């Protein structure tokens, strides 16, 4: 049976959505990318591609490849199907970061990865409207451009704590611009107390199938006060007034956030892995 690997084009949008939506929760990030950017990068966008594995013309697995490997995200497919994609990309893709189900990330790192600088085991949590607990904080609001002088340091502290790198030192112009772009896209929510931003959370990806939350961060001086629980409950209720499900990836080492997710009503799913290479 002939197996082929090729970059997807506009005619593949519906087969791609059909493949990803069969198991929407672990494919939430990819579904959001398809909804927002399509499958072919616009001329004014950073280059990306969806590489697809076909068996007798049927799409069986995909991998999103940002640039030449800056970010690779596999679909929740069979490991040997993702391995076929990885083998086809060996000569053109140098993996710099990857996120997805652990067995699939393992396969991609095996074929495409360099020396691993950071590897984190994670759990994918998901929730539906019927599962949500009673936790809310109506003071959680969308971030605005006026928040940026306070939001950028908060967002940088989140990356520094979770990714063990300083994004402002690495990219002093690009990182604030990306934070501002999320604000402009109405993707960042904040909690303000006495003129300070004490909490933030981002909608990392959104589509008709749901949304994936990320970047949840409470300022260290304001922890153990219930902000994460109440605000996570608030944004979950707000988003689920129009979406069927939400997901969030939580580091297995972050017991506090695991407790918050479970308390709000999220259920643990499959093991995930985040990898960053040198």
C-alpha positions as CSV (number, residue, x, y, z in Angstrom):
1,X,0.0,0.0,0.0
2,X,1.6,3.3,-1.1
3,X,2.4,5.8,1.7
4,X,3.3,9.3,0.7
5,X,4.2,12.4,2.8
6,X,3.6,15.9,1.3
7,X,2.8,19.5,2.3
8,X,-1.0,20.1,2.5
9,X,-2.6,22.7,0.3
10,X,-6.0,24.5,0.3
11,X,-7.8,21.5,-1.0
12,X,-6.8,19.6,2.1
13,X,-8.5,21.8,4.7
14,X,-11.6,19.7,5.1
15,X,-9.8,16.4,5.2
16,X,-7.5,17.9,7.8
17,X,-10.4,19.2,10.0
18,X,-12.0,15.8,9.7
19,X,-8.9,14.0,10.9
20,X,-8.2,16.4,13.8
21,X,-11.8,16.7,15.0
22,X,-12.2,12.9,15.4
23,X,-10.3,13.3,18.6
24,X,-10.6,17.1,19.2
25,X,-9.2,17.5,22.7
26,X,-5.6,16.4,22.0
27,X,-5.7,18.1,18.6
28,X,-7.1,21.4,20.0
29,X,-3.9,23.4,19.3
30,X,-3.8,22.3,15.7
31,X,-7.5,22.9,15.1
32,X,-6.9,26.5,16.3
33,X,-4.0,26.9,13.9
34,X,-6.1,25.7,11.0
35,X,-9.0,28.0,11.9
36,X,-6.8,31.1,12.3
37,X,-4.1,30.6,9.6
38,X,-5.3,27.9,7.2
39,X,-2.9,25.3,5.9
40,X,-0.7,27.6,3.7
41,X,1.2,30.6,5.2
42,X,0.2,34.0,3.8
43,X,3.0,36.0,2.3
44,X,3.2,38.3,5.3
45,X,3.3,35.5,7.9
46,X,6.2,33.5,9.3
47,X,6.5,30.4,7.0
48,X,4.8,27.2,8.2
49,X,3.5,24.1,6.6
50,X,1.2,21.1,7.5
51,X,3.0,18.0,6.4
52,X,0.6,15.1,5.9
53,X,0.9,11.3,5.7
54,X,-1.4,9.7,3.1
55,X,-2.2,6.1,2.6
56,X,-3.9,5.4,-0.7
57,X,-4.8,9.0,-0.9
58,X,-6.3,9.2,2.6
59,X,-4.9,11.6,5.2
60,X,-3.9,9.6,8.3
61,X,-1.5,12.0,10.2
62,X,-0.1,15.5,10.1
63,X,2.6,17.5,11.7
64,X,2.6,21.3,11.8
65,X,6.1,22.6,11.1
66,X,6.8,26.3,11.9
67,X,9.6,27.6,9.8
68,X,12.2,24.9,9.4
69,X,11.4,23.3,12.7
70,X,11.1,26.2,15.2
71,X,7.9,24.5,16.4
72,X,6.6,21.0,15.4
73,X,3.3,19.8,16.6
74,X,2.1,16.3,15.6
75,X,-1.6,15.2,15.3
76,X,-2.9,12.7,17.8
77,X,-2.2,9.8,15.4
78,X,-0.5,6.4,15.4
79,X,3.3,6.8,16.3
80,X,4.4,4.9,13.2
81,X,2.3,7.3,11.0
82,X,4.0,10.3,12.6
83,X,7.4,8.5,12.2
84,X,6.8,8.3,8.4
85,X,6.4,12.1,8.4
86,X,9.5,12.6,10.5
87,X,11.6,10.3,8.2
88,X,10.4,12.3,5.2
89,X,11.5,15.6,6.8
90,X,15.0,14.6,8.1
91,X,16.8,16.5,5.4
92,X,14.8,19.7,5.6
93,X,13.7,20.1,9.3
94,X,15.9,20.7,12.3
95,X,13.7,20.4,15.4
96,X,14.0,23.3,17.8
97,X,10.8,22.7,19.9
98,X,8.0,20.2,19.9
99,X,4.8,19.6,21.9
100,X,2.2,16.9,21.8
101,X,1.5,13.4,23.0
102,X,4.6,11.9,24.5
103,X,5.0,8.9,22.2
104,X,4.7,11.1,19.2
105,X,7.1,13.7,20.5
106,X,9.5,10.9,21.3
107,X,9.4,9.8,17.7
108,X,10.0,13.3,16.3
109,X,12.9,13.9,18.6
110,X,14.4,10.5,17.6
111,X,14.4,11.5,13.9
112,X,14.6,15.3,13.9
113,X,15.9,16.5,17.2
114,X,19.3,17.8,18.3
115,X,20.6,17.9,21.8
116,X,17.7,18.3,24.2
117,X,18.0,21.4,26.3
118,X,14.6,21.1,28.1
119,X,12.2,18.2,28.4
120,X,9.0,18.4,30.4
121,X,6.4,15.7,30.9
122,X,2.9,17.1,31.0
123,X,-0.7,16.0,31.3
124,X,-3.5,17.3,29.0
125,X,-6.5,18.3,31.1
126,X,-9.9,18.9,29.5
127,X,-13.3,20.1,30.7
128,X,-16.9,20.4,29.4
129,X,-19.5,22.7,30.7
130,X,-21.2,20.1,32.8
131,X,-18.0,19.4,34.7
132,X,-17.3,23.0,35.9
133,X,-17.3,23.8,39.6
134,X,-18.7,27.0,41.2
135,X,-15.4,29.0,41.0
136,X,-15.6,32.5,39.4
137,X,-14.0,35.9,39.7
138,X,-15.9,38.6,37.6
139,X,-12.9,40.9,38.0
140,X,-10.9,38.9,35.5
141,X,-10.9,40.9,32.3
142,X,-9.4,41.2,28.8
143,X,-6.0,42.8,28.8
144,X,-5.7,46.1,26.9
145,X,-2.8,48.0,25.3
146,X,-2.7,50.2,28.4
147,X,-1.7,47.1,30.4
148,X,1.4,46.3,28.3
149,X,4.0,48.0,30.5
150,X,2.9,45.8,33.4
151,X,1.9,42.8,31.3
152,X,5.1,42.2,29.4
153,X,7.2,41.7,32.6
154,X,4.5,39.4,34.0
155,X,4.5,37.4,30.8
156,X,8.3,37.2,30.7
157,X,8.3,36.0,34.3
158,X,5.9,33.2,33.3
159,X,8.2,32.1,30.5
160,X,11.3,32.3,32.7
161,X,9.7,30.1,35.4
162,X,8.2,27.5,33.1
163,X,10.7,27.4,30.2
164,X,13.9,28.2,32.2
165,X,14.9,31.0,29.8
166,X,14.6,34.8,29.8
167,X,12.6,35.9,26.7
168,X,13.4,39.6,27.2
169,X,17.1,38.9,27.2
170,X,16.8,36.6,24.2
171,X,14.4,38.8,22.1
172,X,14.0,42.3,23.7
173,X,11.9,43.5,20.8
174,X,10.1,40.5,19.5
175,X,8.8,39.2,22.8
176,X,6.9,42.4,23.7
177,X,5.6,42.5,20.2
178,X,4.2,39.0,20.6
179,X,2.6,39.9,23.9
180,X,1.0,43.0,22.3
181,X,-0.3,40.9,19.4
182,X,-2.1,38.6,21.8
183,X,-3.6,41.5,23.5
184,X,-4.7,42.9,20.2
185,X,-6.2,39.6,19.3
186,X,-8.2,39.5,22.6
187,X,-6.3,36.4,23.7
188,X,-5.0,37.5,27.1
189,X,-7.0,37.9,30.4
190,X,-5.7,39.6,33.5
191,X,-6.6,40.2,37.1
192,X,-5.7,43.6,38.5
193,X,-5.5,44.5,42.2
194,X,-4.6,48.0,43.5
195,X,-3.0,49.0,40.2
196,X,-1.0,45.7,39.9
197,X,-1.5,42.8,37.5
198,X,-1.4,39.8,39.8
199,X,-2.6,37.1,37.3
200,X,-2.7,36.3,33.6
201,X,-3.9,33.6,31.3
202,X,-3.9,33.2,27.5
203,X,-6.2,31.6,25.0
204,X,-3.4,29.9,23.1
205,X,-5.6,28.4,20.4
206,X,-9.3,28.6,19.5
207,X,-11.7,27.1,17.0
208,X,-15.2,25.9,16.7
209,X,-14.2,22.7,18.4
210,X,-12.9,24.4,21.6
211,X,-9.9,26.3,23.0
212,X,-6.6,25.6,24.6
213,X,-5.5,27.7,27.6
214,X,-1.9,28.4,28.3
215,X,0.4,30.9,30.1
216,X,-1.5,30.7,33.4
217,X,0.7,32.7,35.9
218,X,0.2,34.2,39.3
219,X,2.7,36.7,40.5
220,X,4.8,35.0,43.3
221,X,3.8,37.7,45.9
222,X,0.1,36.9,45.3
223,X,0.0,33.1,45.3
224,X,-2.0,30.9,47.8
225,X,-4.9,33.4,47.6
226,X,-7.1,31.4,45.3
227,X,-6.5,33.6,42.2
228,X,-5.7,30.7,39.9
229,X,-8.7,28.7,40.9
230,X,-11.2,31.5,40.7
231,X,-9.8,33.0,37.5
232,X,-9.5,29.6,35.8
233,X,-13.1,28.9,36.7
234,X,-14.1,32.4,35.4
235,X,-12.5,32.1,32.0
236,X,-13.7,28.6,31.6
237,X,-17.3,29.5,32.2
238,X,-17.0,32.5,29.9
239,X,-15.4,30.6,27.0
240,X,-17.7,27.6,27.4
241,X,-20.8,29.8,26.9
242,X,-19.9,29.4,23.2
243,X,-17.4,26.5,23.0
244,X,-17.9,22.7,23.6
245,X,-14.6,22.1,25.5
246,X,-11.4,23.5,26.8
247,X,-8.0,22.0,27.4
248,X,-4.8,23.0,29.2
249,X,-1.4,21.3,29.4
250,X,0.1,21.1,32.9
251,X,3.6,20.1,33.8
252,X,3.6,16.9,35.9
253,X,5.9,18.6,38.4
254,X,3.4,21.5,38.9
255,X,1.3,19.9,41.7
256,X,-0.3,23.2,42.6
257,X,-1.7,23.8,39.1
258,X,-2.8,20.1,38.8
259,X,-4.8,20.6,42.0
260,X,-6.3,23.8,40.6
261,X,-7.3,22.2,37.3
262,X,-9.0,19.3,39.1
263,X,-10.8,21.6,41.5
264,X,-12.2,23.7,38.7
265,X,-13.5,20.5,37.0
266,X,-10.9,19.5,34.5
267,X,-10.1,15.8,33.9
268,X,-6.7,14.4,33.2
269,X,-6.1,12.9,29.8
270,X,-3.1,11.5,27.9
271,X,0.6,12.1,28.7
272,X,2.2,15.0,26.8
273,X,5.8,16.1,26.3
274,X,7.4,19.4,25.6
275,X,10.9,19.5,24.2
276,X,13.3,22.3,23.4
277,X,16.6,21.5,21.7
278,X,19.8,23.5,21.6
